[in-house]
C-alpha cells in the first residue's frame, strides 16, 4: 500500500466517523419508541366542547400508542381549601365521598376501549391540610411543602383504583417550577440545600411505595422527574439522587438535609421523565440555551450523564431509559411569537428524528391534540381550538406520517419516516424536481412503523420529498420536505 493510498483511506475513515457522530446510525437508534399525546382538556372532558369519546377515537386514528393524564390531588379532592383534615377521611380510599375520580375513570376506560396505553402522572398540589404549614396556603392550589405521607396515601388510592389499567406512573408534574411545588432553590451548589430536590425525593419514595404495594405489576414502571426544561431540572435530578452539582455524593449536614443521610436508598426508577421544551415552546430542535442546568431537547445528553453518574454511584437500580412525556412547539397563528405553521410541522418531525437516533429515549410526546382558546396558554396543538374554527394545522399530517430528509451529498440523501400507528407496513417515497411527484421506491417499515433508507440519484439533495401510505381510511400523505443538515444534539 502506497503512502498516497494510506492517506486516502485515512481521510475516508475520518469522514465516515464524522458522519456517524453527526446522526446516530440506525443500528444505535431507538427502534421501538412509543408515541404519546397529552390533552387533558379534551380527554377529561368538561373543559372543551369536544366529546372525550370522539377525541380518544381521533387519537386512535392518528396512531397514538399512549396518552398521558395528570391526576392531581386538589382537583380530585372536592374541597381543597380545607385547612384541617376532616374527621374520618381515608385518603387511601378512592371511594371516599370527598373524592371525585369520575372524569379520570372515563379517560382510562376510553383509552382501554381504543387500545391506547395510559401514562398517569399522580401529582399535587393537594388540599391545604396536606401542606406542612397550611397557614402558608393563601389560595388554591397550595404548593407549599406537601406532606409525603398524605401524598403517598392519595397515590395509594389511585393505584388501587386503576390497578392493572395504567402502563406507567409518573410522580408529580414539573416539581422544579414553583407553580407546582414550593419552596424552590434557584441558586444550585455552593453548599445550599436544593429544596425542591429534597422534597421531591421524599414525595417520589412515598409514591413508589404506594404503587409497589397497591399495583405491584407496575413497580418497575414508576417514572422519575416529569421536569420542565427550565427551572434547574438537572439540579433537581441530582439533588433528589443525593448528588451535588459535580455529581459527587452529599456529605454531612447537606446529606441529612436532602434526606440522604447514612447510606441513601437505591431508587427503583422505571424511567426519567422530561418535558424538553425550548423556553415558551419556541425555537427549533437545535436551539441553544445559556444555562448549564436547563434541559431542552438539544441538550438531552446532559441527562445521559446524570443517569450514568447515578448508576455508578449506586443511586438507582439500573440505567433507566428516558421518557419524553410532554413536548411541542407553539405555532403562529394563533400565537404571536410561535413558529410558522409549516415550521411547526417540520420541527415536530425533526424532533422525532433526533430522539429516534437516541437509543435511550423510550417514548416521544406531543402536547396537545388541539390548541387552547386562551392565547396566553401553550398553542402547541396539531389542530386549532374549536372556537377558532380553523381545523387542522399542517402539523396534523406531519404527526401522522413523519418525514425527515437529510443531505449526505449532492447525489445522496437519507430518508427517515414513520407510520403511526406502529406496525409493519409499506410506504412509498416520492420526489419532485419542481413538477409533479413521482415514486422513488417502496420501503417496508419495521414492526413499530419506522424506516431509515438511503436514496441516491442525480441532484437527489435538491429535490422535494413526501411519503404516501395506506391507512384504515385510505391513502394519506406526509408533509413535503427538503433535504436538510444532519440533526445532532448539542453538548
Secondary structure, DSSP 8 states (H G I E B T S, - for coil): --HHHHHHHHHHHHHHHHHHHHS--GGGS-TT-EEEEE-HHHHT-SSSSS-HHHHHHHHHHHT--EEEEEEEHHHHBTTTT--S--TT--TT-TTSTTB--HHHHHHHHHHHHTT-EEEEEEE--B-GGGBTTGGG--SSSB-B-B-HHHHHHHHHHHHHHTTTT-SEEEESTTTTSTTTSB----S--TT---HHHHHHHHHHHHHHHHHHHHSGGGTT-BEEEEEESSS-HHHHHHHHTTB-TTS-B--HHHHHHTT--SS---B--SEEEEE---GGG-S-TT---S-TT---GGGTHHHHHHHHHHHHTT-BSS---EEE-S----EETTSSSSEEHHHHHHHHHHHHHHHHT-TTEEEEEEE-SB--SSTTS----SB--GGGT--B-HHHHHHHT-EEEEEEETTEEEEEEE-SS-S--EEEEEEESSSS-EEEEEEE--TTSEEEEEEE-TTGGGSEEEEEEEETTEEEE---EE-B-------
